[in-house]
């Protein structure tokens, strides 16, 4: 039996580089998955898993800034699988821009996607978990929510808020048997940092600079973040709640 045998898990941002890995690994550990992302239909590994194992993987697409989409995701998970044991708020967007050049619209979008959506989705999922007697909620924050970086004021504010949300939710939900924790990755080798440097002349140099920020002098592989989420989702983490965990190759140690 897997570490998540028969647990029902909602994973957002499921079609990204880290999300696809998360869906696969959680399935390998015995979970049943309601995957979600912006796209109306699944793709990649998620689509293949949903086709091969329709009783194990389902997909519900839509924009999490829309409250009706949040309701649909939770409703679909309960309808398909009967319960919700884990919510992995894995989605997020990045804007890298100097503080003085960041627009109100960019700030609003970051807060809506990175903070408001996890808040409301967690609220909806936690109401289901509370009736069941417990569960685990995991937020994908960032070291940018712990450490100040140039051109990352708005992004850092959204991710810092998400880390603090984990702490505050943990205190409110402990009486319901719901654990809440946040992971703060360093730079992960996915499409997101590649989009961040796409307009730079020296993309290779930018990636070397990113790697050099970490004590281990490299970017994280998606699986290295997913493994921590897997642990937090499992009963092995039964004494962990309210934690904000850097998984950053030593970035915050330097």
Buried (B, 14 or more C-beta within 10 A) or exposed (E): EBBBEEBBBBBBBBBBBBBBBBBBBBBEBBBBBBBBBBBEEBEBBBBBBBEEEEEBBBBBBBEBBEEEBBEBBBBBBBEBBEBBBBBBBBBBBBBBBEEEEBEEEBBEBBBBBBBBBBBBBBEBBBEBBBEBEBBBBBBBBBBBBBBEEEBBBBBBBBBBBBBBBBBEBBEEBBEBEBBBBBBBBBBBBBEBBEEBBEEEEEEEEBBEEBBEBBBEEBBBBBBBBBBBBBBBBBEEBEEBBBBBBBBBBEBBEE
